[in-house]
């Protein structure tokens, strides 16, 4: 009777109809493959409505190499995948047995979801990483620069404005006796020393 009550308690704990975030430890480098496999397995079992989101955060890192903008993707949590789902025996079984999944973090007899605070901390970390990863143009307004292309190559001009999102600068170029603002990619100019 006691053993039967314990089994009922475990089943009762696994049955959670609230959508929560769970952390999966997976083989590093196979995060997207695990997500794709899991989606396929869940869809085949007609459980798509129980798992509503998958997350393996990636940010773009920008750098300059020989005055060229290089973009590289970086995984924020290598070896981990996050899923937002209801949790029941079927979902838990599929998740645990998906190739590449090592374990559900904090799950011994039952999976434990992230707390709201842990989820907020993770989202804030992702946002801060995205902000930090954006490359800032190393110039400021009114810097004297030289254009490295066009007919105005190697002529000196002042930077009027900088657009960090588009990664362009506006320089005043003298045309026909007037200063004319022209937008130029930031990698097409060079700072005068």
QUIVEN-V392861 format. One record per residue. N is the residue number from 1. SS is DSSP state (alpha for helix, beta for strand, coil for the rest). PHI is phi in degrees with one decimal (NA if undefined). Layout:
BEGIN
n=<N	N>
ss=<SS	SS>
phi=<PHI	PHI>
END
This chain:
BEGIN
n=<1	2	3	4	5	6	7	8	9	10	11	12	13	14	15	16	17	18	19	20	21	22	23	24	25	26	27	28	29	30	31	32	33	34	35	36	37	38	39	40	41	42	43	44	45	46	47	48	49	50	51	52	53	54	55	56	57	58	59	60	61	62	63	64	65	66	67	68	69	70	71	72	73	74	75	76	77	78	79	80	81	82	83	84	85	86	87	88	89	90	91	92	93	94	95	96	97	98	99	100	101	102	103	104	105	106	107	108	109	110	111	112	113	114	115	116	117	118	119	120	121	122	123	124	125	126	127	128	129	130	131	132	133	134	135	136	137	138	139	140	141	142	143	144	145	146	147	148	149	150	151	152	153	154	155	156	157	158	159	160	161	162	163	164	165	166	167	168	169	170	171	172	173	174	175	176	177	178	179	180	181	182	183	184	185	186	187	188	189	190	191	192	193>
ss=<coil	alpha	alpha	alpha	alpha	alpha	alpha	alpha	alpha	alpha	alpha	alpha	alpha	alpha	coil	beta	beta	beta	beta	beta	beta	beta	beta	beta	beta	beta	coil	coil	coil	coil	alpha	alpha	alpha	alpha	alpha	alpha	alpha	alpha	alpha	alpha	alpha	alpha	alpha	alpha	coil	coil	coil	alpha	alpha	alpha	beta	beta	beta	beta	beta	coil	coil	beta	beta	beta	beta	beta	beta	beta	beta	coil	coil	beta	beta	beta	beta	beta	beta	beta	beta	coil	coil	coil	coil	beta	beta	beta	beta	beta	beta	beta	beta	coil	alpha	alpha	alpha	alpha	alpha	alpha	alpha	alpha	coil	coil	coil	coil	beta	beta	beta	beta	coil	coil	coil	coil	coil	coil	coil	coil	coil	coil	coil	alpha	alpha	alpha	alpha	alpha	alpha	alpha	alpha	alpha	alpha	alpha	alpha	alpha	alpha	alpha	alpha	alpha	alpha	coil	coil	coil	coil	coil	coil	coil	coil	coil	coil	beta	beta	beta	beta	coil	coil	coil	coil	coil	coil	coil	coil	beta	beta	beta	beta	beta	beta	beta	beta	coil	coil	coil	coil	beta	beta	beta	beta	beta	beta	beta	beta	coil	coil	beta	beta	beta	beta	beta	beta	beta	beta	alpha	alpha	alpha	beta	beta	beta	coil	coil>
phi=<NA	-65.9	-64.2	-63.3	-67.0	-62.6	-62.1	-62.4	-63.3	-64.7	-60.4	-62.3	-69.8	-76.0	-81.2	-129.4	-89.3	-91.7	-74.6	-135.9	-91.4	-121.1	-106.2	-113.0	-88.1	-128.2	-64.7	-61.2	92.2	-115.3	-58.3	-69.0	-62.7	-62.7	-60.4	-61.7	-61.7	-65.2	-58.9	-62.9	-65.1	-67.9	-66.3	-64.2	-91.3	59.7	-115.6	-58.9	-74.8	-88.5	-119.6	-105.3	-156.2	-128.9	-145.3	-138.2	-59.8	-129.6	-119.9	-86.7	-108.7	-112.2	-147.6	-112.1	-136.4	51.8	62.9	-117.0	-80.3	-110.3	-111.3	-134.6	-90.3	-128.5	-80.5	-76.7	-127.1	-62.7	89.1	-135.5	-130.9	-113.4	-127.1	-108.9	-154.7	-78.3	-123.5	-146.3	-57.7	-66.3	-63.2	-60.5	-63.9	-62.6	-61.4	-63.2	-103.0	-76.0	-56.5	98.1	-83.6	-83.9	-166.6	-90.6	-60.8	70.2	-109.2	-111.7	-97.6	-154.7	-73.6	-113.1	-77.2	-66.8	-76.5	-59.4	-66.6	-64.2	-65.2	-60.8	-61.5	-64.2	-62.7	-62.5	-63.5	-63.3	-62.2	-64.4	-66.5	-65.5	-64.2	-68.4	-78.4	-74.3	-80.6	-91.1	-69.7	-79.3	-118.4	-132.6	-59.3	73.5	-63.9	-91.6	-130.9	-115.3	-81.1	-101.9	-147.4	70.4	-74.3	-95.6	-54.3	66.6	-92.3	-92.2	-142.4	-99.3	-79.6	-90.7	-141.3	-128.5	-115.6	-67.2	-68.3	-88.4	59.7	-130.0	-127.4	-107.0	-113.3	-89.2	-110.2	-83.1	-130.7	53.9	80.6	-123.6	-84.2	-118.9	-73.7	-132.6	-81.7	-134.5	-60.5	-62.3	-81.9	-99.9	-126.0	-138.9	-71.6	-80.0	-97.9>
END
